[in-house]
Amino acid sequence: MQPISRGGRYTLDNIVPACGSCNASKSNSEITGWMRRTRRDERAFLERLVAVRGALAAAGAEAAEPAAPTEPAELAALIDPE
């Protein structure tokens, strides 16, 4: 995953689910470098990322025209289902 400002692409594979404060803290850093610098649990993040991407893929497969959620509330529900 590459930040858009560093040549990353506008694709679902390049989206990093993050709350507003984490996203602001991450800025244009690569996700793994930011996680190590802030001492976050990289393995837990990657496991959750795989789960979110799987949910997006399943939702897309069920729809006639696959579309990723675009509303903040829809994305938040995928990131933190509680």
Secondary structure, 3 states (H helix, E strand, C coil): CCCHHHCCCCCHHHCCCCCHHHHHHHCCCCHHHHHHHCCCCHHHHHHHHHHHHHHHHHHHHHCCCCCCCCCHHHHHHHHCCC
